[in-house]
Amino acid sequence: MRQSPQPELLDEDAGTPAEIARSLEELWWINRRLGGDSSWRKLTPRLPPAATMLDVGSGHGDMAASVAARLGARLVMLDRMPSHMAASGTRVSGNALRLPFADGSFDLVTCNLFLHHFHGDTAQRLLDEMARVARRAVVINDLERGWVPWLVMKLLSPRFSRLVRYDGPVSVRQAYTAPELECLAGARPHTLIRMFPYRLGLILWCGDAR
């Protein structure tokens, strides 16, 4: 399957407030039932006490909050659309390509189902920015592109609302394969993990954390 970058409806806020709220709830269902939560358990490194965690492109933030709670980390969530973020927690509205934080501000920097929105130079800039503000590691959890996950999303689409029904297959089509993600990581110290079902994890090691 050839990579096919294209806008997603939720990214464009192309729905009513009720539709957007429902789609964010459905994304949380996808993370719980289709490997998001279980894959994070394999990806997150051990952190020191009172660690800090930044989640980039948080959306509603359910997944980030679950990960941070398990790690015992203090969480900051960043998204360019404040209306998508949960009412509780530390929320920052900002640009993922120009993070409003000093170098090394967080022990761990994460993103979930977010990298596939970026390609070419912008994907490199995203990794650079996340690594800049991370002290120990950057952890990326995303889809693996392929016909099987695309077909799964198509088959599941009737249970979803309009936004997710459209965005799900589009997300798969613009996601990365394992070799492409290795290439994107480049010379940075990193670990690539393939996870069931149809997930890829990338850990960029910062400082002496590896």
N, C-alpha and C positions, 0 to 999 in steps of 0.2 A: 504494500500500500504506500503510495506516494504521499509525503507530507503536504497538507493543504491548509495553510493558515487563513483564517477568516474570522470576522467579528462574531462574538456570541451575544445573544439578546440581553443576558443579565449584565454583561460588561457595559452595554450601552444604556442600561436602565430602561430598556424598551418594554415596559409593562406598568400596570397600575401598582400602587403600593401593596394591595392585597396579593397580586400575582407575584411580586418580588418576594414578599414575606413567605408565601407558600413555596416558592422555588428554593429559598434558603433552607427551609425545613426539609425539603426533599433532598437537598445536597447533604444534609446531616444524616438522613436515612441511608443514602448511598455510602457515606463514609462508615456508618455503623455496620451495614450489611454486606458491602462489596469490598471489604479488605482494607478500608482506610484505617480503622482503629487498630486492627491486628498488625498491619504493616508498620505502624508507628512504634509498636512495641519492639520491633526488630531493629529499628533505625536509631532510636535516641541513645546517645552515649550517657555514661554516668556523669553526673554533675556534682560540684561541690555544694555544701550547705549554703542556703540563701542565694542560690544561683538566680540569674536573670535570663529571661527568654523574650525574644522579639519574634512575633509571627507577622510575616509580610503578606499582604493580600488576604487578610483574615476573613473577609465576608462577615457572616454572623459571628464567627469565632468559636463555635461549639467544639470543633476539633482541636483548636489550639488550647482552649481551656481544659479539655480532657487530658491532653498531653502534659501541660504545665502542672496540673494537679497531681498526676502520677509521678512527675519528677520532683515535686515540691519546689517548683521554680516560680518566681514572681514574673507575671506575664504582662507584656505590652503588646497591643494589637494595632497594626497599621493597615489602613485601607484608604483608597482615594475617594470612596463614597461613604461618608459617615452614616447615611441612612441604612446601610447594609449591616452595620456592626451592632452587636448586642448592647443593651442598655447598661449592663454592668461591666466592670473591669476597666483597666486603663486603656483608653482608645486614643489613637492619633490619626488624624487625617493627613495624608501625605503621599508623595510620589515615590514609588518603589525604586525608580531609577535615580533618585536623589534623596536618599534617606536623611531625615532631619535629626541625625544623631552623630556624636563624635566617634572617632575611630575607637574600636574595641569597647563599645558601650555595653555589650551583652555577652554573657557566657555562650549562649546558644541562639542562633538565628534560624528560623524555619519558614517553609512555605508549603502549603498543601493544595494540590490541584491548581497551581498558579503558574508554574514555569511554562506550561504549554501555550500560554498567551503571548510568549515572547520568542522571537526568532532572529537569527543573524546577529548583528551588532547589538541590538537591544537585549538579547538573551545574555550576551557577554557582559554588558553593562549591569544587568540585574545581578549576576553572580559576583561581579566586582564589588558592587555596593553592599551586598549581603556579607561578603567576606571582610570588607573594610570595617564593619561595625561589630564583627564577631571576635571574641577572644579565644574560644575553644573550637567551635565547629559550626558549619552551615549544613542543615539537613533539609533535603528536598524530597518530597513524596509526590509522585505524579503518575499519570497513566502511561501505559506502554501501547504505542500505536500498532494496530494490526487488524486484520479482517475479523478475527474471532471476537475481540472486545467490542468492535464496532457493531457486529451482529447482535451481541448480547444487549447493547444499549438500544438497538432498534427493537428487539423483542420485548424489552422492558418498557418501552416508551408509552404504551397505553396506560400504564399506572401513574404516569407523571403529568403534571400540568404543562401548559403550552411552552413556557420558557425552557424547562428542563428537557422536554420532549425534543425540542430543536437543538438545544445546546449540547446535550449528551453525546450524540454521534459526531457533532462538529468538534468537540473536545478531543475525541479519540483521533480524528483525522489530522489534527494539528499537533498532537503529542509527539514525543520522541521515541526512537528505538534505543536499545541498549548501546549499540555502537555509536549512534549519534550523540548520546549523552556522554559517553566516554570522550568523544572528540570535543564536546563543549567544555568538559572539565579541563582538558588540555594538560599542562604541566603541573597544575596544582596538585598537592597531595590529596588523594581522594579514595573513596571506596564506593563501588557501584554494587547494588544488590537488586536482584530480580525477586519479586514477591508475588504470591498467589493472592487473588487472581488478577493478572494483567496490570501489575503495579511495578514501577521502577523507583528505587531509592538511591539518592546520591548524597554522600557525606563529603564535604570539603573540610579538611582538617586545617585548623589555624594554630599558629604558635607551636607549642610542644605537646599539643593535646593527643596526637596519634599514639 
